[in-house]
Amino acid sequence: TDQLKAGAQRYAAQGYEVAIPALFDRQQKDAVIPFDQAPKGRDMMLACELPQTMMDADAAVKHLSADGGKVAVMGFCWGGGLALRAAQTLDIACAVSFYGTRLQQYLDRPLKAPLQGHFGSHDDHTPPDVLKEVREYLPDIEMHLYEAGHAFANDARPSHVPEAAELAHERTLDFLRKHLG
């Protein structure tokens, strides 16, 4: 989406090389699902097989690290859950999860890389009991809570909370500087 591209440009403007893997391409080539078609996006996400999705994410990681540089993985919503899985399984320097979903399915192995998470305190996709479970299973996660709901950093949605989004992005940049150098 244009919103995701703008987010990538935000980090590129800070000097980071950024790639957005086309994780829906196995279901529909060049798919871009507008936010007002959420059921279609959900159905495509559910059709994705985790091993193949992680293989696609790993291909982007390998491309970005081809020159020997460190790589971080960042994801939003479903991608935020995938960022957690990346921190457990991929050869990366760190990962950042913005309001990651489906987190409980990833509570089956320890982190290999540092993970920072940004969550809304009243996110019905990732409620407090799930976040408690994540903290207990992954005690090393750097978790930040914001007075917000789901998708608070997405300026294309009514759930956007500008102050929370800015603070989350500032914290993310500090985290990236620490782990990527």
C-alpha positions in Angstrom: 0.0 0.0 0.0 1.0 3.6 -0.3 1.0 3.8 3.5 3.5 1.0 3.8 5.7 2.5 1.2 5.6 5.8 3.0 6.7 4.0 6.2 9.6 2.4 4.3 10.6 5.8 2.9 10.6 7.2 6.5 13.4 4.7 7.4 15.1 5.0 4.1 15.4 8.8 4.7 17.3 7.9 7.9 19.9 6.1 5.7 18.5 2.5 5.9 18.2 0.4 2.8 14.6 -0.9 2.8 12.8 -3.8 1.1 9.1 -4.7 1.3 8.8 -8.4 0.4 5.6 -9.1 -1.7 4.3 -11.8 0.7 1.0 -12.2 -1.1 2.6 -12.9 -4.5 2.2 -16.7 -4.0 -1.6 -16.1 -3.9 -1.9 -13.2 -6.4 1.0 -11.6 -8.2 1.5 -7.9 -7.4 -1.4 -7.9 -4.9 -2.1 -4.7 -3.1 -5.1 -4.9 -0.8 -6.6 -1.6 0.2 -7.5 -1.1 3.9 -11.2 -1.0 3.0 -10.9 -4.6 1.7 -9.7 -6.1 5.0 -11.6 -9.4 4.6 -9.8 -10.1 1.3 -6.4 -9.3 2.9 -7.3 -11.5 5.9 -8.2 -14.4 3.5 -5.0 -14.0 1.6 -3.0 -13.9 4.8 -4.7 -17.1 6.1 -3.9 -18.8 2.7 -0.2 -18.1 3.3 1.9 -21.0 4.6 4.3 -19.9 7.3 7.4 -21.8 6.0 7.0 -20.2 2.5 6.3 -16.8 4.0 9.4 -17.0 6.1 11.4 -18.2 3.1 10.3 -15.1 1.2 11.2 -12.8 4.2 14.6 -14.6 4.4 15.2 -13.9 0.7 14.7 -10.2 1.4 17.1 -10.4 4.3 19.7 -12.2 2.3 19.4 -9.6 -0.5 19.9 -6.8 1.9 22.8 -8.4 3.7 24.6 -9.5 0.5 27.2 -6.8 1.1 27.8 -8.0 4.6 25.7 -5.5 6.3 23.4 -6.1 9.3 19.7 -6.4 8.7 16.6 -5.8 10.8 13.1 -7.0 10.1 10.1 -4.8 10.8 6.5 -5.7 10.5 3.0 -4.3 11.1 0.0 -6.3 12.1 0.4 -9.7 10.5 3.9 -8.6 9.6 4.5 -7.8 13.2 3.9 -11.4 14.1 6.2 -12.4 11.3 8.9 -10.0 12.7 8.7 -12.0 16.0 9.2 -15.3 14.0 12.1 -13.7 12.1 13.8 -12.8 15.4 13.5 -16.5 16.3 14.6 -18.1 13.0 16.4 -15.8 10.6 20.0 -14.5 10.6 19.2 -10.9 11.5 20.5 -8.3 13.9 17.1 -7.4 15.3 13.4 -7.2 14.7 10.6 -4.7 15.4 7.0 -5.6 15.7 4.3 -3.0 15.4 1.0 -4.4 17.0 1.9 -7.9 15.8 -0.9 -10.4 15.6 -1.1 -14.2 15.9 1.8 -14.0 18.4 0.7 -17.0 20.4 1.5 -19.3 17.5 5.1 -18.2 17.7 5.6 -19.0 21.4 7.5 -22.2 20.7 11.2 -21.2 20.6 13.5 -18.5 22.0 14.7 -15.3 20.4 17.9 -15.5 18.4 17.9 -11.7 17.8 16.7 -8.7 19.9 13.0 -7.9 19.5 11.2 -4.6 20.1 7.4 -4.5 20.2 4.9 -1.6 20.0 1.4 -2.4 21.1 -1.8 -0.5 21.9 -3.1 -0.9 25.4 -6.6 -1.6 24.1 -5.8 -3.5 20.9 -8.5 -6.1 20.4 -6.2 -8.1 18.0 -3.5 -8.4 20.7 -5.2 -8.0 24.1 -3.3 -7.6 27.4 -3.6 -11.3 28.2 -1.7 -12.2 25.0 0.9 -9.6 25.7 1.4 -11.0 29.2 1.9 -14.4 27.7 4.4 -13.0 25.2 6.4 -11.3 28.0 6.4 -14.5 30.1 7.6 -16.6 27.2 10.0 -14.1 25.8 11.3 -12.1 28.8 14.0 -10.3 26.7 11.5 -8.6 24.5 11.6 -4.8 24.7 7.9 -4.1 24.8 6.3 -0.6 24.7 2.6 0.0 25.3 0.7 3.1 24.0 -2.7 4.5 24.9 -4.1 3.3 21.6 -5.7 0.5 19.8 -4.7 -1.6 16.8 -2.9 0.0 13.9 -2.2 3.2 15.8 0.9 4.0 13.6 -1.1 3.7 10.4 -1.9 7.2 9.3 -4.3 5.9 6.6 -6.7 4.4 9.2 -9.1 6.1 11.7 -7.3 4.2 14.5 -4.2 6.4 13.9 -2.8 8.0 17.1 -0.1 10.5 15.9 1.6 11.0 19.3 1.9 7.2 19.9 3.0 6.6 16.4 5.8 9.3 16.6 7.0 7.9 19.9 7.0 4.4 18.5 9.0 5.4 15.5 11.5 7.4 17.6 12.0 4.3 19.8 12.4 2.2 16.7 15.1 4.4 15.3 17.0 4.2 18.6 16.7 0.4 18.6 17.9 0.2 15.0 20.9 2.5 15.7 21.8 0.3 18.7 21.6 -3.0 16.8 22.5 -2.0 13.3 25.2 0.5 14.2 
